[in-house]
């Protein structure tokens, strides 16, 4: 009995990953009332492991990296679907899509679109290349911290690493220092099924000197006129004449759109959705900001394609940049509303 008790005590000291893996279940739910096609889903295991994902007994392509795994789901409005994870000895999918060249990361799932990101995050995105054009122009300021004294500071990454790299999803993580001891962690997620990058920017600000987080990006609009749609309380759209700019400015309970600095549309009540389409005759870039208006926010677009976003405070800033062709209804195939409402993932009790 003493030996048995000692053996049980030894097993109790083993980490969770040392025990045999058991099947797990999860439910994915659409909550925004929008049909989703091949929508990317990322979930997190309680411990690292290798599984296969099953739906109604049939294997679903999935990618595992550490505790995170990725797969795609197609759902109707408000539909739910359950999946089973069974232990699997070998990776389901394993084909790297990130390469490093001359200090840049290149992320390319197919030949139709390639993201290039500097290890220092200079300009935020170095390029977004399609067969016929680059979606960006040179000279972007990139990610910016605004201090409480009004000064601005371009973010320069001091470290960079690949978080995951495979045929369904890739992710990069950067760290950077800012003024007054502020420290930033920036994660870029690239799903294969969508032509967007999702950015999650977290800031530690022990001196409480940071007033706002921002992005300054030069989009390539070379076939005028420049057109802008804003997702406010309803759709607001306008063409931009040379030298003009338009901005969606929002707070927790109101929003307004300015064109050439003059009021264009305003609402005294209601929260803006917080997205914009920036377009010329050939290409479109969608920007969407999670929680836009929960603190004062701004999306501003100039006729030459300069895009600026700002959100006051230092709570984590999450935004998406989606690069598609015109007409946007065909090129995007995913609305900003669905981008801003990711599918809900819920772990279920084991049978």
C-alpha positions in Angstrom: 0.0 0.0 0.0 2.9 2.3 0.8 4.3 1.7 -2.7 0.9 2.4 -4.3 0.6 5.7 -2.4 4.0 6.7 -3.4 3.3 6.0 -7.0 0.0 8.0 -6.9 1.9 10.9 -5.3 4.5 10.7 -8.1 1.8 10.8 -10.8 0.2 13.8 -9.2 3.4 15.8 -9.8 3.4 15.1 -13.5 2.3 18.0 -15.7 -1.0 17.8 -17.6 0.7 17.2 -20.9 2.3 14.0 -19.6 -1.1 12.3 -19.2 -2.7 10.5 -22.2 -4.7 12.9 -24.3 -8.5 12.5 -24.1 -11.1 13.5 -26.7 -12.5 17.0 -26.4 -15.6 18.8 -27.7 -16.3 22.3 -28.7 -19.1 24.3 -30.3 -18.8 27.1 -32.8 -21.7 29.6 -33.1 -22.5 32.4 -35.4 -23.9 35.3 -33.3 -24.3 38.3 -35.6 -26.9 36.9 -38.0 -24.6 36.8 -41.0 -23.8 33.8 -43.2 -20.1 32.9 -43.0 -18.1 31.1 -45.7 -14.8 29.5 -44.8 -14.5 31.8 -41.8 -11.2 31.3 -39.8 -11.5 30.0 -36.2 -8.7 30.0 -33.7 -9.1 28.1 -30.4 -6.8 27.3 -27.5 -6.2 23.9 -25.9 -5.8 23.6 -22.1 -2.4 21.9 -22.8 -0.2 21.4 -25.9 -1.2 18.4 -27.9 -1.9 17.0 -31.3 -5.4 16.1 -32.3 -7.6 15.7 -35.3 -10.8 17.7 -35.6 -14.0 15.8 -36.5 -17.4 17.0 -37.6 -20.0 14.3 -37.5 -17.2 11.8 -37.7 -15.5 13.3 -40.7 -12.0 14.9 -40.4 -11.8 18.7 -40.9 -8.5 20.2 -42.1 -6.8 21.8 -39.0 -3.5 23.2 -38.0 -1.9 22.9 -34.5 0.9 25.0 -33.1 1.5 24.7 -29.4 -1.8 25.3 -27.7 -3.4 27.1 -30.6 -5.2 25.4 -33.4 -6.9 26.8 -36.5 -9.6 25.5 -38.8 -12.3 27.1 -41.1 -16.1 27.0 -40.6 -19.0 27.8 -42.9 -22.2 28.7 -41.0 -25.6 30.2 -41.6 -27.0 33.1 -39.5 -27.1 32.1 -35.8 -26.2 28.5 -36.6 -24.1 26.3 -34.3 -21.9 23.3 -35.0 -20.1 20.9 -32.7 -16.7 19.4 -33.3 -14.8 16.6 -31.6 -11.0 16.7 -31.1 -9.5 13.2 -31.0 -5.8 12.5 -30.1 -3.7 12.2 -33.2 0.0 11.1 -33.3 1.1 13.3 -36.2 0.3 16.8 -37.5 -2.7 17.1 -39.7 -1.2 20.0 -41.8 2.3 21.2 -41.8 3.5 23.4 -44.7 5.3 26.7 -43.8 4.2 29.9 -45.6 6.6 32.4 -43.9 10.0 33.1 -45.4 12.6 35.6 -44.2 14.4 37.6 -46.8 16.8 40.6 -46.2 15.3 41.3 -42.7 11.7 41.0 -43.8 9.1 38.4 -43.2 7.1 37.3 -46.3 3.8 35.7 -45.7 2.3 34.0 -48.8 -0.3 31.3 -49.0 -0.8 31.6 -52.7 0.7 33.5 -55.6 -2.2 36.0 -55.6 -1.2 38.0 -52.5 2.0 38.4 -50.5 2.5 40.4 -47.3 5.9 41.7 -46.5 6.7 42.8 -42.9 9.9 44.3 -41.7 11.5 42.8 -38.5 11.4 46.3 -37.1 7.8 47.0 -38.1 9.0 50.0 -40.1 6.0 51.4 -41.9 3.9 48.6 -40.3 3.5 46.7 -43.5 6.4 46.9 -46.0 4.2 45.8 -48.9 1.0 43.9 -49.8 1.6 42.7 -53.3 -0.9 41.3 -55.8 -0.1 40.2 -59.4 -1.0 43.6 -60.8 -0.1 46.0 -58.1 1.0 46.8 -54.5 -1.8 47.9 -52.2 0.7 50.2 -50.4 2.8 53.2 -51.3 6.2 53.8 -49.7 6.7 56.1 -46.7 4.1 55.0 -44.2 4.7 56.1 -40.7 3.3 52.8 -39.3 2.2 52.3 -35.7 2.3 55.5 -33.6 2.0 56.2 -29.9 0.7 59.6 -28.9 1.8 60.9 -25.5 -0.2 63.1 -23.2 2.0 66.1 -24.0 0.9 65.8 -27.7 4.1 64.3 -29.0 4.0 61.3 -31.3 6.4 58.4 -31.5 6.8 55.9 -34.3 6.9 52.3 -33.1 10.1 50.4 -33.8 10.2 46.7 -32.9 13.2 45.5 -30.9 12.3 41.8 -31.3 10.3 39.7 -33.7 9.3 36.0 -33.8 7.1 33.6 -35.8 4.3 32.4 -33.5 2.8 29.9 -36.0 3.5 29.0 -39.6 1.3 26.7 -41.7 -1.0 26.4 -44.6 -4.2 27.5 -42.7 -2.8 30.4 -40.6 0.4 32.3 -39.8 1.2 34.7 -37.0 4.0 37.1 -36.1 4.7 38.8 -32.8 6.8 41.9 -32.2 7.8 43.8 -29.1 8.7 47.5 -29.0 9.6 50.2 -26.4 8.0 53.6 -26.3 8.3 56.9 -24.4 8.3 56.9 -20.6 8.9 53.2 -20.3 5.8 52.2 -22.3 6.2 48.6 -23.8 4.2 47.3 -26.8 3.4 43.8 -27.9 2.0 43.5 -31.5 0.6 40.3 -32.9 -0.2 40.0 -36.7 -2.5 37.1 -37.7 -2.9 36.0 -41.4 -5.6 33.5 -42.1 -5.4 31.7 -45.5 -9.1 31.8 -46.1 -9.3 35.6 -46.0 -7.0 38.3 -47.5 -6.7 40.2 -44.3 -4.3 40.8 -41.4 -5.7 41.0 -37.9 -3.6 43.2 -35.6 -3.7 43.0 -31.8 -1.7 45.7 -30.1 -1.2 45.6 -26.3 0.5 48.4 -24.4 2.0 48.4 -20.9 2.1 52.1 -19.7 3.4 52.2 -16.1 3.8 56.0 -16.1 0.3 56.6 -17.6 1.9 58.9 -20.3 0.3 57.4 -23.4 -2.9 59.1 -24.6 -3.7 57.2 -27.8 -2.7 54.4 -30.2 -2.6 55.0 -34.0 -1.7 53.8 -37.4 -0.6 55.9 -40.4 -0.6 53.9 -43.7 -0.2 55.0 -47.3 -2.6 53.1 -49.5 -2.0 53.0 -53.2 -4.9 54.7 -55.0 -3.7 55.2 -58.5 -6.9 55.1 -60.5 -9.2 58.0 -59.3 -11.6 59.0 -58.0 -10.9 58.0 -54.4 -14.0 56.7 -52.8 -14.7 56.1 -49.1 -17.5 54.2 -47.2 -17.7 54.7 -43.5 -19.5 52.2 -41.1 -21.2 54.7 -38.8 -24.8 54.2 -37.5 -25.5 53.4 -41.2 -23.4 53.5 -44.3 -22.0 56.9 -45.2 -20.1 57.3 -48.5 -18.4 60.1 -50.3 -16.0 60.6 -53.2 -12.8 62.6 -52.4 -11.6 65.4 -54.6 -7.9 66.0 -55.0 -6.5 67.4 -51.7 -9.7 66.4 -49.7 -9.9 64.1 -46.7 -12.8 62.5 -44.9 -13.0 61.3 -41.3 -15.3 59.3 -39.1 -15.0 60.7 -35.5 -16.8 58.8 -32.8 -17.3 58.7 -29.0 -19.2 56.3 -26.8 -22.6 57.8 -27.6 -22.3 59.8 -30.8 -20.4 60.0 -34.1 -19.9 62.4 -37.0 -18.4 62.3 -40.5 -16.3 65.3 -41.7 -15.4 66.0 -45.3 -12.7 68.6 -46.0 -13.0 69.5 -42.3 -16.7 70.4 -42.6 -19.6 68.4 -41.0 -21.1 65.9 -43.5 -23.3 63.6 -41.4 -23.7 63.4 -37.6 -25.6 61.4 -35.0 -26.2 62.7 -31.5 -27.0 59.2 -30.2 -25.7 55.7 -31.1 -22.3 54.1 -31.4 -20.5 53.9 -34.8 -19.6 50.4 -36.1 -16.1 51.6 -36.8 -15.0 50.5 -40.3 -14.2 52.0 -43.6 -13.7 51.0 -47.3 -11.0 53.0 -49.2 -11.3 52.4 -52.9 -10.3 53.4 -56.4 -11.6 51.8 -59.6 -9.5 48.7 -59.2 -8.8 47.9 -55.6 -10.2 48.3 -52.1 -8.9 48.2 -48.6 -11.2 47.7 -45.7 -10.2 48.7 -42.2 -12.3 47.6 -39.2 -11.6 48.5 -35.5 -13.0 46.4 -32.6 -14.8 48.4 -30.0 -14.6 51.5 -32.0 -16.2 54.4 -30.1 -15.9 52.7 -26.7 -13.3 55.3 -26.3 -12.9 58.2 -28.6 -11.8 57.0 -32.1 -11.1 58.3 -35.5 -10.7 56.9 -39.0 -9.4 59.4 -41.6 -8.8 58.9 -45.3 -7.2 61.4 -47.7 -7.7 61.5 -51.5 -4.1 60.3 -52.0 -4.8 57.1 -50.0 -3.3 58.1 -46.7 -5.2 56.2 -44.0 -5.0 57.1 -40.3 -6.7 55.4 -37.4 -6.7 56.6 -33.8 -8.2 55.2 -30.6 -7.7 57.0 -27.2 -6.4 55.1 -24.2 -4.2 52.1 -23.9 -6.6 49.2 -23.7 -5.6 46.6 -26.3 -6.3 47.8 -29.9 -7.5 45.2 -32.4 -8.1 46.1 -36.0 -8.2 44.4 -39.4 -6.9 45.4 -42.8 -8.6 43.5 -45.7 -7.1 43.8 -49.2 -9.5 43.0 -52.1 -10.4 43.9 -55.7 -13.3 45.9 -57.0 -16.2 45.7 -57.0 -15.9 45.2 -53.3 -19.1 43.1 -53.0 -17.3 40.4 -55.1 -13.7 41.0 -54.2 -14.3 41.0 -50.4 -16.9 38.2 -50.0 -16.8 39.1 -46.3 -18.5 42.2 -44.8 -16.9 44.5 -42.2 -19.8 43.5 -39.9 -18.7 39.9 -40.0 -15.1 40.8 -39.5 -16.0 42.7 -36.4 -18.0 39.7 -35.0 -15.8 36.7 -35.0 -17.4 33.3 -34.5 -17.9 32.2 -30.8 -16.0 29.2 -29.6 -17.3 27.3 -26.5 -15.7 24.2 -25.0 -18.2 21.5 -24.0 -18.1 18.9 -21.3 -16.7 15.5 -22.4 -19.2 12.8 -23.0 
